[in-house]
Amino acid sequence: MEKLVDEGLVKSIGLSNFNKRQIQNILQHCRIKPANLQIEIHANFPNIKLVEYAQSVGLTVTAYAPLGAPMSSPESVDLLTEPWVLEIAHRHKKTPAQVLLRYLLQRKLIVVPKSVTFKRIEENFQVFDFQLSNEEMHELNTKGSNERQYKLLQMSGHQEYPFKEEY
């Protein structure tokens, strides 16, 4: 990937689904430091330790599946219908999706919500006119299931499977 930067074919290098050990290994051996880490982050899996580590070494962090992934497995929880998320949304006169996106933005994360519906795309931009309180941020950080939705189980036998370690 560094050769692609040298050749001007890419501007920067990013990592996806790397854990702390893997990031440390890259940073120890790279000539061109990665710019970004993309990982699963949402109120059901805030991934706090890995986010803090990545930001501490100068990586920007992109939240994958920022609204959760209710269809990813039968046991997945739909954050958009969780009573505690609905209560925060009601307090701010916002949708649950807007609250969940604002939560991630206040954590200084890059957020790219997926949508093909114009109304939802437009709604996703209406997150800059309110702030969540420290108490609400704490609730969003701690009240969810703390369960990864995308476990990438098809890769679980690989020696570099990133999710065997805490973060």
C-alpha positions, 0 to 999 in steps of 0.5 A: 500500500505504501508503494501505491502512495509513492506512485500517487495512486492513493492519497493515504492508507487506512486500516479496517477491523484491526485490533490494538496489537495489529495496529501497533505492529503496523505502526512499528513497521510502516514507512507511511503511517495509516491515516484512518481506522474503520471499525464497528462502533455504535451504542450497542458496541461503543468500542471505547478502548480501541477508539481511544487507542487509535485516536491516541496514536493519531488515527482518525476513526470511522464508525462502521454500522453507526446505527447498529445492525439489527438484521445481522443476527437473530439476537441483534437489538434494534437501537432505533427502537430501544426505549432508552434511545427513544427517550433521549430522542424525545428529549431533543425532539430528534429521531433515534437515528439522529441521536445515535449519529450525534453520539458518535460525532461527539466522540470525534468519530467519522460517521458514514450512515448508509441510506438510499432513501432521500428523506433519511439522507436529509434527516442524517444531516440534521445532527449539528443543531443539538448537543447530548449532555454528559449524562446522555453520552454516558448512557449511550456509552454504557446502556447497550449490549456491548456486543459486536454485530459483525463478527466476521465468523467466516474468518475466525480460524485465521491467525490474524482474526482481529476479534479474539483479543479484547480490543 
